[in-house]
């Protein structure tokens, strides 16, 4: 039980990543890239970062239940698929991470294939937290990206509007 508490405290150390925001502000102020394009890059990085955190949270749920307690875990679903493989998903960190990333990605984007899911109450609670955080994050990012994309073509819209006005003026003055 104490070991689990230590692992939760380690997870809270992720909050130190607020320094990344300060670093991003420095890059933003020193670059000559247009704001719209820079913001799109920022949102893409943000989505990848949130997906990474969600994947790690999903993997962390495996540590909160002792394997030897006999409580089913989400990773048990891979036993059958891995039957003929030398490297099992349970035993390799990168296979676990890929599957966690897969789960976090389709949870965040609300695709939800259903082939990986919670098998106990701790995993269910973890998924609820993931759904709330990722759903909110996805909505905010999509809204902001849509707004930026809509305004990226502002100069072109102004140009077309002026051209329409010029064409209308030429038509009024019967200029061919």
Buried (B, 14 or more C-beta within 10 A) or exposed (E): EEEEEEEEEEBEEEEEEEEEEEEBEEEBEEEEEEEBEBBBBBBEEBBEEBBBBBBBBBBBBBBBBEEEEEBEBBBEBBEEEBEEEEEBBBEBEEBBBEBBBBBBBBBBEEEEEEEBBBBBEBBEEBBEEBBEBBEEBBEEBEEBBEEBEEEBEEEEEEEEEEEEEEEEEEEEEEEE
